[in-house]
Amino acid sequence: MGTNLFSQATLFMLILLAVALLAKNQSLLVAVGFLLIIKWVGLGDKLFPIFQQKGINIGVTVITIAVLTPIVTGDIGFKQLGEAVRSSYAWIALASGILVALIAASGIDLLKNDPHITTALVFGTILAVALFNGVAVGPLIGAGIAYLAMRVVQFFSNLGG
């Protein structure tokens, strides 16, 4: 991985840094800056493999902590849960949460086993974060949606041939 300041990877990251600055996207700015600093101080060889292997799990854990925080602070309790189940929107949210989790789960193997799909998903996520104020949870759900779309295409291809 090295610490070459002018490697293709570093140039790519510097372009992403410029995009983050132009788009005023703090998440992308922090992520790119963090990764470049790790690379430049020489810790990349040790930390990058961990980020690649465990990063999604760590990110999901951090998001889960953020979602559960209102419960532990007492802002959300059984009273709010009882009120929510009487709302049609809450049932839609419940179903959506289940569907998204199932879709994302089916995409995990796709991310692990198909590098060119992973690359396309990462670029799509970067574009969405940098240009459209998206949030970088895209690769998991994106992989799940891609997986489902591929199965639909495969299904119809099999019908025709």
LINSUL-V100755 format. One line per field, one symbol per residue. ss: DSSP state (H for helix, E for strand, - for the rest). psi: psi as a letter, one per 40 degrees, with the letter a starting at -180 (. if undefined). Layout:
# LINSUL-V100755
ss = ???
psi = ???
This chain:
# LINSUL-V100755
ss = -------HHHHHHHHHHHHHHHH--HHHHHHHHHHHHHHH---HHHHHHHHHHHHHHHHHHHHHHHHHHHHH-----HHHHHHH---HHHHHHHHHHHHHHHHHHHHHHHHHH-HHHHHHHHHHHHHHHHHH-----HHHHHHHHHHHHHHHHHHHHHHH-
psi = diehefidddddddddddddddefhdddddddddddddddeeeddddddddddedddddddddddddeddddeedhadddddddeehddddddddddddddddddeedddddegdddddddddddddddddefihfeddddddddddddddddddddddd.
